[in-house]
Amino acid sequence: MKKRQQLQKRFVLFTVGLLIMALGITLTIVANLGAAPWDVLHVGLYYQFGLTIGTWSIIVGFIVLGTAGLIMKEWPKFGAYLNMILVGVFIDMYMLLPIMTEPVTWFGKAAMFLVGMIIYAYGMGIYLSAELGAGPRDSFMLALTAKTKWKVSNARRLMEVGVLAIGWLLGGPVFIGTIIFSIAAGTFIGIALPQCRTLTHKWLKDTMKDEKVEIERGASV
């Protein structure tokens, strides 16, 4: 019973984290100062072939996840599939909101982009702290490092440079924001993730204590 309740709470955290992360992604795209490397690819595919940005996020995620599975010769965790689908759906949901419009001024664009990066980092921190599995891109990165014995940082750089080049050739939004995101995103996530993990573990621990108290009360009655 405890394990089931813990899993339910982790699932809520996982979903909320993805919802927040998708909002951050959407804000960085709408700000129109250049997107993150993977989003440059998604937007470029959208420009060239239609559909939606969220749909391309799902399609690319499926391809990447499948490739990671082939490399590792095992099925990725359930959380990776859920991540792939929900992030794409949430991005399209946010894109439909009337308030999601590009700011007129440079200051407004910069503010939207910065807020988007912060929200993205904390959304990722929350979903990762739920410990239900990484997303398709991170799964591919881990598979690549396991197969090649490269450092994680080198594998990630290679992936993002390749994805960025393809996205740029497709007409994706490469600008100063792309450079800023590539340089600063790791730092933002590095700050957000420990905070989110601390709060998550505290919440889950408090929940277990509450359950223990209820059981003891029931036994005493």
C-alpha positions as CSV (number, residue, x, y, z in Angstrom):
1,M,0.0,0.0,0.0
2,K,2.8,2.4,0.9
3,K,4.7,1.7,-2.3
4,R,1.5,2.3,-4.3
5,Q,0.9,5.7,-2.6
6,Q,4.5,6.7,-3.0
7,L,4.3,5.8,-6.7
8,Q,1.1,7.9,-7.1
9,K,2.8,10.9,-5.5
10,R,5.9,10.5,-7.6
11,F,3.7,10.3,-10.7
12,V,2.0,13.6,-9.7
13,L,5.4,15.2,-9.3
14,F,6.6,13.8,-12.6
15,T,3.5,15.2,-14.5
16,V,3.6,18.6,-12.8
17,G,7.4,18.8,-13.5
18,L,6.8,18.1,-17.2
19,L,3.9,20.6,-17.3
20,I,6.2,23.3,-15.9
21,M,9.1,22.3,-18.1
22,A,6.9,22.5,-21.2
23,L,5.9,26.0,-20.2
24,G,9.5,27.0,-20.0
25,I,10.2,25.6,-23.4
26,T,7.2,27.4,-24.9
27,L,8.3,30.7,-23.4
28,T,11.8,30.4,-24.9
29,I,10.4,29.6,-28.3
30,V,7.8,32.4,-28.3
31,A,10.3,35.0,-27.1
32,N,11.9,34.6,-30.6
33,L,15.5,35.1,-29.5
34,G,16.6,31.7,-30.6
35,A,15.6,28.4,-29.1
36,A,17.4,25.5,-27.4
37,P,19.2,23.1,-29.8
38,W,16.5,20.4,-29.8
39,D,13.7,23.0,-30.1
40,V,15.5,24.6,-33.1
41,L,15.1,21.2,-34.7
42,H,11.5,20.8,-33.7
43,V,10.6,24.3,-35.0
44,G,12.6,23.8,-38.2
45,L,10.7,20.6,-38.9
46,Y,7.5,22.5,-38.2
47,Y,8.5,25.2,-40.7
48,Q,9.3,22.7,-43.4
49,F,6.7,20.0,-43.0
50,G,3.8,21.5,-41.0
51,L,2.1,19.6,-38.2
52,T,2.9,21.2,-34.8
53,I,6.0,21.9,-32.7
54,G,4.7,19.5,-30.0
55,T,4.0,16.8,-32.6
56,W,7.5,17.0,-33.9
57,S,8.8,16.9,-30.3
58,I,7.0,13.6,-29.9
59,I,8.1,12.2,-33.3
60,V,11.7,13.1,-32.8
61,G,11.5,11.8,-29.2
62,F,10.2,8.4,-30.5
63,I,13.0,8.1,-33.0
64,V,15.6,9.0,-30.4
65,L,14.2,6.7,-27.8
66,G,14.0,3.8,-30.3
67,T,17.7,4.5,-31.2
68,A,18.7,4.5,-27.5
69,G,16.8,1.2,-27.1
70,L,18.7,-0.4,-30.0
71,I,22.0,0.8,-28.7
72,M,21.4,-0.5,-25.2
73,K,19.4,-3.6,-26.4
74,E,16.7,-3.0,-23.8
75,W,13.4,-1.2,-23.5
76,P,13.7,2.3,-22.0
77,K,11.8,3.0,-18.8
78,F,8.1,3.8,-18.9
79,G,8.8,7.3,-17.7
80,A,10.7,8.0,-20.9
81,Y,7.7,7.2,-23.1
82,L,5.4,9.3,-20.9
83,N,7.9,12.2,-21.0
84,M,8.0,12.0,-24.8
85,I,4.2,12.2,-25.2
86,L,3.3,14.6,-22.4
87,V,5.9,17.3,-23.2
88,G,4.8,17.4,-26.8
89,V,1.1,17.7,-25.8
90,F,1.8,20.3,-23.2
91,I,3.8,22.5,-25.6
92,D,1.0,22.5,-28.2
93,M,-1.5,23.3,-25.4
94,Y,0.5,26.3,-24.3
95,M,1.0,27.4,-27.9
96,L,-2.8,27.7,-28.2
97,L,-3.1,30.2,-25.3
98,P,-3.9,33.7,-26.5
99,I,-1.4,35.2,-24.1
100,M,1.5,33.3,-25.8
101,T,2.5,36.2,-28.1
102,E,6.0,37.5,-28.9
103,P,6.8,40.6,-26.9
104,V,7.3,43.8,-28.9
105,T,10.4,45.1,-27.2
106,W,13.8,43.6,-26.8
107,F,13.5,43.9,-23.0
108,G,10.2,42.0,-23.1
109,K,11.8,39.2,-25.3
110,A,14.8,38.9,-23.0
111,A,12.6,38.8,-19.9
112,M,10.4,36.1,-21.4
113,F,13.4,34.1,-22.5
114,L,15.0,34.3,-19.1
115,V,11.8,33.4,-17.2
116,G,11.4,30.5,-19.6
117,M,14.9,29.2,-18.9
118,I,14.3,29.4,-15.1
119,I,10.9,27.7,-15.4
120,Y,12.4,25.0,-17.7
121,A,15.2,24.3,-15.2
122,Y,12.8,23.9,-12.2
123,G,10.4,21.9,-14.2
124,M,13.2,19.5,-15.1
125,G,14.3,19.5,-11.5
126,I,10.8,18.5,-10.3
127,Y,10.3,15.7,-12.9
128,L,13.8,14.3,-12.4
129,S,13.3,14.3,-8.6
130,A,10.3,12.0,-9.0
131,E,12.8,9.4,-10.3
132,L,10.5,7.8,-12.8
133,G,13.0,7.8,-15.7
134,A,14.7,10.4,-17.9
135,G,13.3,11.8,-21.1
136,P,14.2,10.3,-24.6
137,R,17.0,12.8,-25.3
138,D,18.7,12.1,-21.9
139,S,18.1,8.3,-22.4
140,F,19.9,8.6,-25.8
141,M,22.8,10.5,-24.2
142,L,23.2,7.9,-21.5
143,A,23.1,5.1,-24.1
144,L,25.7,7.0,-26.2
145,T,28.0,7.4,-23.2
146,A,27.6,3.7,-22.2
147,K,28.5,2.5,-25.8
148,T,31.3,4.9,-26.5
149,K,32.7,5.4,-23.0
150,W,32.7,9.2,-23.7
151,K,32.2,11.7,-20.9
152,V,28.5,12.8,-20.5
153,S,29.5,16.4,-21.3
154,N,31.2,15.4,-24.5
155,A,28.3,13.2,-25.6
156,R,25.8,15.9,-24.8
157,R,27.8,18.5,-26.8
158,L,28.1,16.2,-29.8
159,M,24.3,15.6,-29.7
160,E,23.4,19.2,-29.4
161,V,25.8,20.4,-32.1
162,G,24.5,17.8,-34.5
163,V,20.8,18.6,-33.7
164,L,21.5,22.3,-33.9
165,A,23.1,22.0,-37.3
166,I,20.2,20.0,-38.7
167,G,17.6,22.4,-37.2
168,W,19.5,25.4,-38.6
169,L,19.5,23.9,-42.1
170,L,15.7,23.4,-41.8
171,G,15.3,27.1,-40.9
172,G,14.9,26.7,-37.1
173,P,15.4,29.8,-34.9
174,V,19.1,30.1,-34.2
175,F,20.0,33.4,-32.5
176,I,21.6,34.8,-29.3
177,G,19.2,32.9,-27.1
178,T,20.4,29.6,-28.5
179,I,23.9,30.4,-27.4
180,I,22.8,31.6,-24.0
181,F,20.6,28.5,-23.5
182,S,23.5,26.2,-24.5
183,I,25.9,27.8,-22.1
184,A,23.6,28.6,-19.1
185,A,21.0,25.9,-19.1
186,G,23.4,23.4,-17.3
187,T,24.1,26.0,-14.6
188,F,20.4,26.7,-14.1
189,I,19.5,23.0,-13.9
190,G,22.5,22.5,-11.5
191,I,21.0,25.0,-9.1
192,A,17.4,23.8,-9.5
193,L,17.8,20.1,-9.3
194,P,19.3,19.8,-5.8
195,Q,16.6,22.1,-4.4
196,C,13.8,20.1,-6.1
197,R,15.2,16.8,-4.9
198,T,15.5,18.1,-1.3
199,L,11.9,19.3,-1.3
200,T,10.6,16.1,-3.0
201,H,12.4,13.8,-0.6
202,K,11.2,15.9,2.4
203,W,7.6,15.7,1.1
204,L,7.7,12.0,0.5
205,K,9.4,11.4,3.9
206,D,6.7,13.5,5.6
207,T,4.0,11.5,3.8
208,M,5.5,8.2,5.0
209,K,5.6,9.6,8.6
210,D,1.9,10.7,8.3
211,E,1.0,7.2,7.0
212,K,2.9,5.6,10.0
213,V,1.0,7.8,12.5
214,E,-2.3,6.8,11.0
215,I,-1.5,3.1,11.1
216,E,-0.4,3.4,14.8
217,R,-3.6,5.3,15.7
218,G,-5.6,2.6,13.9
219,A,-3.8,-0.1,15.8
220,S,-4.3,1.6,19.2
221,V,-8.0,1.9,18.6
